[in-house]
Amino acid sequence: ANTDQDARADLRVKGFWTHSRNAFFDTRVFYPHAPSYVSRSLPSLYKRFESDKKREYGERIHEVEHGSFTPLVFSSCGGMGSEATVVIRKLAGALAAKRNDTYSSVVAWMRCRLAFSLARSSIRCVRGSRSIRRRNLDLAPVDLVRAESRFVTV
């Protein structure tokens, strides 16, 4: 178990599974076509990563935070583990009831949004961000780089 003082899950939701009890979620996204995963089946990868997350956070969250823990495991190709599927179903049911919409349309919308978000972040990891960010430049690192590179200023 991860017993570091700074160890925390990615998300905390109060009242998700039971009334007035915190539910903690931690995500993992993996690339299923990596050479190290070729010999394993996709369901076994999801199970492995879910159990890794539970081993890392489950006991601490149950004992210290007095909450429940659910690992959210996704593949970068759009698939999800069994526990993430249960979370998506519960969330879709609540959204469908709130919006007076059908469950099937809400769950299809959520899965589509999730698949596009995963694809977008995969592309961003490969290509980098296309946004132009204006930053205030601190000139101290430039002077350091100039000194370390031994440029001669004329």
C-alpha positions, 0 to 999 in steps of 0.5 A: 500500500502507498503510505506516503503522506502525499499519496492521494487518489485522482478524484473524490466524490461524496455520495457516489456509491452510498449516501454521505460516504466518500468515493475515491477514484484513481485512473490509469491509461495504458497503450495495449499495443506496447511490445511488453503487453503483446503476450497478454490478453486485453481483459487480463491487462485490465484486471492486472492494472485494476488490482495494482491500483487497489493494492496501491490505494485501497487499504489506505483509503479504506482505513485512513479516509474511511471511503471506498476506492474504485480504480478507473483503468482505460486503454488509449484505444478507448476501452475500459476495465470492468470497474470503470464500466460500472462507474460509467453505467452508474453515472449514466443512469444518474444523468439520464434521470436528471436530464429526463433522457434515455439511458442508452443515449446518455451512456453512448454520449459518455462513451463517445466523449471518453473515447475522443478525450483518450484519443485527443490526449494520446495525440497530444502525447505524440505530437505535443500541444498546438496551442500558442501559449504566451509566457512571461520569460524569465531571463535568468535561465537564458543567461545560465544557458549562455554561460554553460554553452560558452557562447562568445558575445561580441 
